[in-house]
């Protein structure tokens, strides 16, 4: 039974750990990415026209933000970093929660003309701190057109860091944020020319259904993606890791269930004389097999119950107190899900059924003849 208990605990804890890891990554994605993002199907920008503006007044939409994105070079004191400049309007923090990730300083208001929020990795590389006296950061973005690159091939903007955010290593070195109007002027965009529209939906709205409906209304000129579609590769990787971890834990369980088979076989040999007696007084041979099948299956159920209770207690304690750490400040994430309980029940009971069936079939007429 110990093997069943350990297998059950291992399987449930592994599933809970990966559920926690998925939830942990989703929390970052929910902070940085919108529910829906509208982009041009062809080209880098589009015009926010009256038709789209009317559709964005839908009651299912909590808020939407106009966004401009362009590759840029940020420089301070001779140190340069390639990044993506993201111009965002006053509604951006209603759509995404990037203002909650601030490590130093503050988020800018739309009226500020000399403001920049950068990632912690970029801040370290260019040695920039919020509101540093006398500091002037330069941002370089390529001018439209073709030709050989030189100093005149870039539009330039002098600005100052007022905030530093920290989210993930990838985000921290990928984006810098500035007010929409400043970036619009820097790139020479028209009044309603944008790179994307980012949307936050009401909590009870299904993003996939809303996306399909919006795409049907806007037509093929626009690419409309949900958060999951924007991060498709991340979700695929997490789900694949989750699946393979389940397989590995199940293989460990299969090995452990050989102990169940062994225990039943030892019991068959130990009760050989009793089996002869039962058979001689008229107990059908099938009933003899059923005795050991039920015994093996009950052994599985007892081990499953004990293992599952211990595993659930462990997961709940870890989620509350976080005694297992990734580092000094971060506990390993685990999430208790009833779906994981059902998966463990189905897996262990199936393995127990198979192990009991195999072991009980070792009872033969020759053995009791």
HELIX and SHEET records of a PDB file:
HELIX    1   1 UNK A    2  UNK A   32  1                                  31    
HELIX    2   2 UNK A   50  UNK A   55  1                                   6    
HELIX    3   3 UNK A   92  UNK A   95  1                                   4    
HELIX    4   4 UNK A   98  UNK A  101  5                                   4    
HELIX    5   5 UNK A  120  UNK A  126  1                                   7    
HELIX    6   6 UNK A  151  UNK A  153  5                                   3    
HELIX    7   7 UNK A  169  UNK A  174  1                                   6    
HELIX    8   8 UNK A  180  UNK A  187  1                                   8    
HELIX    9   9 UNK A  207  UNK A  218  1                                  12    
HELIX   10  10 UNK A  227  UNK A  230  1                                   4    
HELIX   11  11 UNK A  232  UNK A  270  1                                  39    
HELIX   12  12 UNK A  272  UNK A  280  1                                   9    
HELIX   13  13 UNK A  285  UNK A  321  1                                  37    
HELIX   14  14 UNK A  338  UNK A  360  1                                  23    
HELIX   15  15 UNK A  365  UNK A  368  1                                   4    
SHEET    1   A 9 UNK A 102  UNK A 105  0                                        
SHEET    2   A 9 UNK A 161  UNK A 165 -1                                        
SHEET    3   A 9 UNK A 116  UNK A 119  1                                        
SHEET    4   A 9 UNK A 175  UNK A 179 -1                                        
SHEET    5   A 9 UNK A  79  UNK A  88  1                                        
SHEET    6   A 9 UNK A  61  UNK A  76 -1                                        
SHEET    7   A 9 UNK A 196  UNK A 201 -1                                        
SHEET    8   A 9 UNK A  36  UNK A  40 -1                                        
SHEET    9   A 9 UNK A 222  UNK A 226 -1                                        
SHEET    1   B 2 UNK A  46  UNK A  47  0                                        
SHEET    2   B 2 UNK A 193  UNK A 194 -1                                        
SHEET    1   C 8 UNK A 102  UNK A 105  0                                        
SHEET    2   C 8 UNK A 161  UNK A 165 -1                                        
SHEET    3   C 8 UNK A 116  UNK A 119  1                                        
SHEET    4   C 8 UNK A 175  UNK A 179 -1                                        
SHEET    5   C 8 UNK A  79  UNK A  88  1                                        
SHEET    6   C 8 UNK A  61  UNK A  76 -1                                        
SHEET    7   C 8 UNK A 137  UNK A 142 -1                                        
SHEET    8   C 8 UNK A 154  UNK A 159 -1                                        
SHEET    1   D 2 UNK A 325  UNK A 327  0                                        
SHEET    2   D 2 UNK A 330  UNK A 331 -1                                        
END                                                                             
